[in-house]
Amino acid sequence: MSANKLFQPIKVGDIQLQHRVVLAPLTRLRANAQHVHGDLAIEYYRQRASEPGTLLISEGTFISGKAGGMPNVPGIWSDEQAVAWKKVTDAVHDKGSFLYAQLWALGRAAEPAVLALEGHEFVGASDIPITDKSKPRPLTTAEVKEYVQMYGQAAANAVKNAGFDGVEIHAANGYFITQFLNENINNRSDEYGGSIENRARLALEVIDACVKSVGASKVGIRLSPWEQFNDMHHENPIPQYTYLVNKISESHPDLAYIHVTEPRIVGYEIRDPKDMSNDFIRNIWSPRPLISAGGYTRDLAIEWANTKGDIIAFGRTFISNPDLPRRLREDIALTPYDRSTFYIPETAKGYTDYPFAA
């Protein structure tokens, strides 16, 4: 199988990967109530770094307390959080692998009760709520600019204090940055709304802030143009995302990577992508590194690595197969995952107890 591109080396930013199988960012809710990781996370990431030269992308990690709104999700705004993450990155590096921190803010997807408990307001790009949730308070222009700076600071905390190899800006799946990109959710009348250019402004300013903090070669961004999770829907996302990716390409051609979720996935479910495709992004960004995630089997991953040149991110199967790169290379049967154990706070069950292949 060595002839397949999936198992060939590729350089991403500053790091040299030995294959193109990546751990997708996966919310697992194993941090403590103060959003600090413990020994469980050290073991979890160490296991998935067992094949040298593997890129792991961390679970979504809150850039600040006010950007959160979900329990047991790790953060990267405090010294205690950075010290805890440094133990994780050290464990990954000891295995000869790499770890990027996914920088996360929830916006209107937060749980208002969780925010209130932690002393924060429920806010979003505008006052349009997710179905069955209360309306968020729209952020002021000044507050949006504060978020930009929080992303930049979080990137510095991750790379300089916690030892991450880089950061991935979470601009997908209906979370904070996506809420600005979407014309059905962003009804702002300031410089962050009202046009394709203005709706892209936050994402571009966040990239600028992170690049200023740690360098373009240590920054990636995740996009989901076709996603409907969290009440997301574009009439036609191609113009918005064509503009965004073109601007990224012009401003930061040496960005580490762009990461896309494929239209065959909606939330957790597989669907027929019909006429939907991310090839318009590939056409702009190629031949630079592009990570693709969403519903991959071994055969499909090999096909897309060979035909499109993609790096392939696996989520659920990497949960239940900590040695997934080896299993894919040697075509070893995969252990099925148990969804009921995905989100059990502070427990090893379904987290660090899946077997390695014999």
Salt bridges, closest charged atoms under 4 A:
ASP14 OD2 - LYS218 NZ 2.90
GLU43 OE1 - ARG46 NH1 2.73
GLU51 OE2 - ARG329 NH1 2.59
GLU59 OE2 - HIS37 NE2 2.98
ASP90 OD1 - LYS86 NZ 2.81
GLU111 OE2 - LYS133 NZ 3.64
GLU118 OE2 - HIS35 NE2 2.83
GLU121 OE2 - ARG137 NE 2.93
GLU143 OE2 - ARG137 NH2 2.87
GLU146 OE2 - LYS66 NZ 3.06
ASP165 OD2 - HIS93 NE2 2.77
GLU168 OE1 - HIS259 ND1 2.86
GLU183 OE1 - HIS234 ND1 2.69
ASP190 OD2 - ARG188 NH2 2.69
GLU191 OE2 - LYS145 NZ 2.91
ASP208 OD1 - HIS252 NE2 2.69
GLU250 OE1 - LYS247 NZ 3.92
GLU262 OE2 - ARG282 NH2 2.78
ASP279 OD1 - ARG282 NH1 3.01
ASP279 OD1 - LYS308 NZ 3.07
ASP310 OD2 - ARG282 NH2 2.63
ASP323 OD1 - ARG327 NE 2.71
GLU330 OE2 - ARG326 NE 3.38
ASP331 OD1 - ARG298 NE 3.69
